[in-house]
Amino acid sequence: MDYLVLQTFDNYIPAHIALGRLQEEFINCFLQDEYTVTVDPLLANAIGGIKLIVAASQAERAWQILHQAAGTDTTG
């Protein structure tokens, strides 16, 4: 299965909120580099922050879910 980075975060709290929203909708996803950034926040910029990784086949649906949760328009 192919995965891609859907969003990045510099703090684990919003990262876990987004992860939880997607998991409630049965989106196959996980956080990458969460522990590194949590232990040493100064590394966040160097490694690209905490990455929300999503199955490529579910990326479109995941993006829509996160935008609806944020209250932004996805019709772009």
Summary of the structure (lengths in Angstrom):
residues: 76
radius of gyration: 12.5
end to end distance: 28.0
largest distance: 37.9
contacts: 201
relative contact order: 0.27
helix: 54%
strand: 22%
